[in-house]
Amino acid sequence: MSDYQINTKCVQGGYTPGNGEPRQIPIVQSTTFKYATSEDMGKLFDLEASGYFYTRLQNPTNDYVAAKICELEGGTAAMLTSSGQAANFYAIFNIANCGDHIVASSTIYGGTYNLFHVTMRKMGIDFTFVEPDCSDEELEAAFRPNTKAVFGETIANPALTVLDIQRFAKAAHAHGVPLIMDNTFATPVNCRPFEWGCDIVTHSTTKYMDGHGAAVGGAIVDSGNFDWMAHAEKFPGLTTPDDSYHGITYAEKFGQAGAFITKCTAQLMRDFGSIQSPQNAFLLNLGLESLHVRMARHCENGLAVARFLKDHPKVSFVTYPGLEGDKYYEVAKKYMPNGTCGVVSFGVKGGRKAAETFMKHLKLAAIETHVADARTCCLHPASATHRQMNDQELAAAGITPDLVRMSCGIEDAADLIADIEQALEAV
């Protein structure tokens, strides 16, 4: 559906039924698939034929939905994972091994930061975190001979910094490595990172893509633009024979368009098994069908709430990249001219206690460890998603003790503002 607009792709991308076939994507709720001969199945295990043999690796329902997300992002190949965390782990581990190094933005989501800073460091992969607004000299100094990728978020959660995609892509490519971007908050409806030089995109599909708090999931999309063979010495997993698949060299056999996702599926999904269930993929697709409609409303409500908070005497600061005068307003306009997201971060005067009092008095907005949902929800990151960080790490991530992250849903903006106003009165 490459000739269609993104709104149409949200509704009909990824799956086109044939004559007499189901109009909605079928849920293939099966762990395994039958074949007539061992030779037929053997071709699948050797990656000599396409098909399905065990849902831990691939499933038709998942592939339909992955194909839709691939179309939305403008990529060449995609896969679903069990969560956004799994997607980010796979995207890095697919090209980085023990002894390698990654450059990452310091303002990324706390769970991702912990994955990188603690868990993956235990696996021997080192990370250097740089501020999204660092100078060119500071960014250049972060690279090492063993650097394998640069990682960032289009809109950081919950700091709401907007990464200058072109600048980070240019730096990554100058060192012969890909730029990996988590596009969860902006979604492909509002931002298309591949058009600005990004090479690989990840998503927590649990958020706006699902949009209803129904199913946890993740996705990885490859642009097909990064030339692995041109930097063969940096990426032996893609450019040298894989003994676990009879000596297949992914970059040679599947080319730029398919090498990354094929290796990620055939090797990492095979060994780690973080598959998204077909039922969850089906629910995700239902959310995707209305993504383009919902994102417009999320952005409309987010901007209305941000404008209200900006002038409130009990609010110490407001961060929303779609708000005129915001630090990231201009860069957001460049990469996301149609809107950013529905998430607003702000400080309540009085510090941590005041922020907690405010949240306690909310009636419409719910306190949840969730974000980017049709229903408005909020969180105190320093007490929840970023609880594992010390004060210095919180500051580097753009988190203050009084910060509240409010995810504006698709309710009426007047009701959201009234709820916020009465809760602030209690502070």
C-alpha positions in Angstrom: 0.0 0.0 0.0 2.9 2.3 -0.6 0.8 4.7 -2.7 -1.7 5.3 0.0 -1.6 8.0 2.8 -0.7 7.0 6.3 -4.3 7.3 7.5 -5.4 4.6 5.0 -2.4 2.4 6.0 -3.5 2.6 9.6 -6.9 1.1 8.6 -6.0 -1.3 5.8 -2.2 -1.8 5.8 -0.5 -5.2 6.4 -3.3 -7.5 5.3 -5.4 -7.8 2.2 -7.9 -10.6 2.2 -8.5 -12.7 -0.8 -11.8 -13.8 -2.2 -13.9 -15.4 0.6 -11.2 -14.8 3.2 -11.8 -13.1 6.6 -12.1 -9.3 6.4 -10.4 -8.9 9.8 -7.0 -10.5 10.3 -7.4 -14.0 11.6 -6.0 -15.0 15.0 -3.8 -18.0 14.4 -3.9 -19.4 17.9 -1.6 -22.3 17.4 1.8 -23.1 18.7 2.8 -25.2 15.8 2.2 -25.9 12.1 1.9 -29.2 10.2 4.0 -30.2 7.2 3.8 -33.2 4.8 7.5 -34.1 5.0 10.6 -33.6 7.1 12.3 -32.1 4.0 9.7 -29.4 3.9 10.3 -28.5 7.5 14.0 -28.8 7.1 14.0 -26.0 4.5 12.4 -23.7 7.1 15.0 -24.5 9.7 17.7 -23.8 7.1 16.1 -20.5 6.1 15.8 -21.8 2.6 12.0 -21.3 2.5 9.5 -19.0 4.1 6.7 -20.3 6.3 5.8 -21.1 9.9 6.8 -24.0 12.1 6.6 -22.7 15.7 5.0 -19.6 17.1 8.0 -18.8 19.3 9.7 -17.6 16.2 6.9 -16.4 13.9 3.1 -16.4 13.6 0.9 -15.3 10.7 -1.2 -13.0 12.8 1.9 -11.3 14.2 3.4 -10.9 10.7 0.2 -9.2 9.4 0.4 -6.6 12.1 4.2 -6.2 11.8 3.7 -5.6 8.1 1.3 -2.8 8.9 3.7 -1.1 11.3 6.4 -1.5 8.7 4.3 0.3 6.1 3.5 3.0 8.6 7.1 3.7 9.3 8.2 3.3 5.7 10.6 0.4 6.4 11.5 -2.8 4.6 11.0 -5.4 7.4 9.5 -5.6 10.9 8.8 -7.9 13.8 6.7 -7.9 16.9 8.0 -8.6 20.4 6.4 -9.3 23.7 7.1 -5.7 25.0 8.8 -2.5 24.2 11.6 -3.5 26.6 12.1 -6.7 24.5 12.2 -4.6 21.3 14.9 -2.3 22.6 16.9 -5.2 24.0 16.7 -7.1 20.7 17.5 -4.1 18.6 20.8 -3.5 20.5 21.8 -7.1 21.2 21.3 -8.0 17.5 24.4 -6.0 16.6 26.3 -5.6 20.0 28.1 -8.3 21.8 30.2 -8.6 25.0 33.0 -6.0 24.7 31.0 -3.6 22.5 29.8 -0.1 23.3 26.7 2.0 22.6 26.1 5.7 22.7 22.6 6.6 24.1 20.7 9.7 25.0 20.6 10.3 28.8 16.9 11.2 28.8 15.5 7.9 27.7 12.7 6.1 29.6 13.8 4.9 33.0 13.1 1.3 32.3 15.3 1.4 29.1 18.0 3.3 31.1 18.0 0.5 33.7 18.1 -2.2 30.9 21.2 -0.5 29.4 22.9 0.8 32.5 22.5 -2.2 34.7 21.4 -5.4 32.9 23.2 -5.1 29.6 26.3 -3.9 31.3 26.3 -7.2 33.2 26.4 -8.9 29.7 29.5 -6.9 28.9 28.0 -4.2 26.7 29.0 -0.7 27.8 27.0 2.5 27.4 27.9 6.1 27.3 24.9 8.5 28.0 25.0 11.9 26.4 22.6 14.8 26.9 20.3 15.2 23.8 21.4 18.9 23.7 25.1 18.1 24.0 27.6 19.9 21.8 28.9 18.3 18.6 32.2 18.0 20.4 30.7 16.2 23.3 28.8 13.9 21.0 31.9 13.1 19.0 33.8 12.3 22.2 31.3 9.7 23.2 32.2 7.3 20.4 34.8 4.6 20.7 36.4 2.2 18.2 34.0 -0.5 19.6 30.8 1.6 19.3 28.1 -0.3 17.5 25.0 2.0 17.6 23.5 5.2 18.8 20.2 5.1 20.6 17.6 7.7 21.4 13.9 8.5 21.7 12.0 10.8 19.3 10.2 12.2 22.3 11.8 11.1 25.6 9.6 9.6 28.3 8.9 11.6 30.6 11.4 14.4 30.1 9.8 15.2 26.7 13.1 16.2 25.1 13.0 16.0 21.3 16.1 14.4 19.7 17.6 16.2 16.7 17.4 13.1 14.5 19.5 14.4 11.6 22.4 15.5 13.9 22.5 12.2 15.7 22.2 10.2 12.5 25.0 12.2 10.9 27.3 11.5 13.9 26.3 7.8 13.9 27.0 7.4 10.2 30.3 9.2 10.4 31.4 6.4 12.7 29.9 3.6 10.6 27.1 2.7 13.0 23.2 2.9 12.8 20.9 5.2 14.7 18.2 3.4 16.6 15.2 5.4 17.6 12.3 4.6 20.0 9.3 6.2 18.3 6.7 5.2 20.9 5.5 8.7 21.9 5.4 10.3 18.5 4.2 7.2 16.6 4.7 7.1 12.8 1.6 9.3 12.5 3.5 12.3 13.8 7.1 11.4 13.1 8.8 9.3 10.5 12.4 8.9 11.7 13.6 7.0 8.6 13.0 10.2 6.5 15.5 12.0 8.7 18.4 9.5 8.6 17.4 7.0 11.4 18.1 3.3 10.5 16.1 1.2 12.9 12.9 2.1 14.9 11.5 0.5 18.0 8.1 0.8 19.6 6.4 -0.1 22.8 3.1 -1.0 21.1 1.5 -1.1 24.5 1.2 2.7 24.3 -0.5 4.8 21.6 -0.5 2.0 19.0 -2.7 -0.2 21.2 -4.1 2.8 22.8 -6.6 1.1 25.2 -4.4 -0.5 27.8 -5.4 -4.0 26.5 -2.2 -5.7 25.4 1.5 -5.4 26.1 3.8 -5.5 23.1 6.7 -4.2 21.1 7.9 -3.8 17.6 11.2 -3.4 15.6 11.3 -1.9 12.1 14.3 -1.8 9.8 14.6 1.0 7.3 16.7 -1.2 5.0 19.1 1.8 4.5 22.1 0.8 6.6 24.8 -1.0 4.6 26.0 -3.7 6.9 28.5 -5.1 4.4 30.2 -1.6 4.0 31.1 -1.9 7.7 31.5 -5.6 7.8 34.2 -5.6 10.5 31.9 -3.9 12.9 29.0 -6.3 12.5 30.3 -9.9 12.2 26.9 -11.3 13.4 25.4 -10.0 10.1 28.4 -10.2 7.8 30.0 -13.5 8.7 28.6 -17.1 8.6 26.2 -18.1 11.4 27.2 -21.6 12.4 23.8 -22.1 14.1 22.2 -21.8 10.6 24.6 -23.8 8.5 26.9 -20.9 7.7 24.3 -18.4 6.4 25.6 -14.9 6.2 22.5 -12.7 6.7 23.7 -9.6 5.0 24.6 -11.6 1.9 21.5 -13.8 1.7 18.8 -11.3 2.8 20.5 -8.0 1.8 20.1 -4.6 3.4 16.3 -4.9 3.3 16.0 -8.1 5.3 19.2 -9.0 7.1 18.6 -7.2 10.4 15.1 -8.5 11.1 15.8 -12.0 9.7 18.7 -12.4 12.2 16.7 -10.9 15.0 13.9 -13.3 14.4 15.9 -16.5 13.4 18.5 -16.1 16.1 17.3 -13.9 19.0 13.7 -14.8 19.0 14.7 -18.4 18.6 16.9 -18.3 21.7 15.0 -15.8 23.9 11.4 -16.3 22.8 10.0 -12.9 23.6 7.2 -13.3 21.2 4.0 -11.3 21.2 0.9 -13.6 21.5 -1.4 -13.7 18.4 -4.3 -12.6 20.6 -2.3 -9.5 21.7 -1.3 -8.8 18.1 -5.0 -8.9 17.0 -5.8 -6.4 19.8 -2.9 -4.2 18.7 -4.2 -4.2 15.1 -7.6 -2.9 16.4 -5.8 0.0 18.0 -3.7 0.7 14.9 -6.9 1.1 12.9 -7.8 4.3 14.8 -4.3 5.5 15.6 -4.4 8.4 13.1 -7.7 9.6 14.6 -6.7 9.3 18.2 -3.3 10.9 17.9 -4.9 14.2 16.7 -7.1 14.3 19.7 -4.3 13.3 22.1 -2.2 16.2 20.8 -5.2 18.6 20.9 -5.8 17.8 24.6 -2.1 17.8 25.5 -1.7 21.3 24.1 -4.8 22.6 25.8 -3.6 21.2 29.2 -0.1 22.6 28.7 -1.5 26.0 27.9 -3.6 25.9 31.1 -0.7 24.8 33.3 1.7 27.3 31.9 0.0 30.2 33.6 -1.1 28.5 36.8 0.5 30.0 40.0 1.0 26.6 41.6 2.9 25.1 38.7 6.7 25.6 38.7 7.3 24.6 35.1 5.6 23.0 32.1 7.3 20.8 29.4 5.4 20.1 26.3 7.3 20.2 22.9 4.1 21.3 21.1 3.7 24.4 23.4 4.9 27.7 22.0 8.0 28.8 23.8 9.0 25.3 24.9 12.7 24.6 24.6 12.0 21.9 22.0 9.2 23.7 20.2 11.3 24.5 17.0 12.9 21.1 16.7 9.5 19.5 17.3 8.0 21.6 14.5 10.8 20.3 12.2 10.3 16.6 12.8 6.6 16.6 13.9 4.8 19.4 12.1 1.4 17.9 12.7 1.7 17.4 16.5 3.9 15.7 19.1 2.0 13.6 21.6 -0.5 13.8 24.5 2.0 13.7 27.3 2.6 16.8 29.4 5.3 17.0 32.1 5.1 19.7 34.8 6.2 20.5 38.3 4.0 21.3 41.2 5.4 24.0 43.5 6.3 22.5 46.9 8.3 19.6 45.7 7.7 15.9 46.0 5.0 16.2 48.7 3.0 18.8 46.7 3.2 16.6 43.6 1.9 13.6 45.5 -0.9 15.7 47.1 -2.0 16.9 43.7 -2.2 13.4 42.3 -4.1 12.2 45.3 -6.9 14.6 44.6 -7.3 13.8 40.9 -10.7 12.3 40.1 -10.8 11.8 36.3 -7.1 11.2 35.7 -5.9 7.9 37.2 -2.6 7.1 38.8 -1.1 4.3 36.7 2.2 2.9 35.6 1.0 3.5 32.1 1.0 6.2 29.5 -0.3 7.0 26.0 -3.8 5.6 26.6 -7.3 6.6 25.5 -8.0 7.4 29.2 -6.0 10.1 31.0 -3.5 8.9 33.5 -0.6 10.3 35.4 2.5 9.2 37.3 5.2 10.6 39.6 8.3 9.3 37.8 10.7 9.8 40.7 8.6 7.5 42.8 7.8 4.9 40.1 9.3 4.4 36.7 12.6 6.2 37.6 12.7 5.0 41.2 15.9 3.1 40.7 17.9 6.2 39.8 19.8 8.4 42.2 19.4 12.2 42.3 22.3 12.7 39.9 20.9 10.2 37.4 17.4 11.7 37.8 18.7 15.1 36.9 20.6 13.8 33.9 17.3 12.2 32.7 15.5 15.5 33.1 13.5 14.3 36.2 12.9 16.5 39.2 11.2 15.5 42.5 8.1 17.6 41.7 7.6 16.4 38.2 4.3 14.9 37.3 3.8 13.1 34.0 0.3 13.5 32.7 -0.9 11.5 29.7 -3.9 13.3 28.2 -6.4 10.8 26.8 -9.2 11.5 24.3 -11.8 12.8 26.8 -13.1 16.3 26.6 -10.3 18.8 27.2 -12.6 21.0 29.4 -13.2 18.1 31.8 -9.4 17.3 32.0 -8.6 20.9 32.8 -11.4 21.1 35.4 -10.0 18.0 37.1 -6.5 19.4 37.1 -7.7 22.7 38.5 -9.5 21.2 41.5 -6.6 19.0 42.3 -4.2 21.9 42.3 -6.5 23.8 44.6 -5.9 21.1 47.2 -2.1 21.7 47.2 
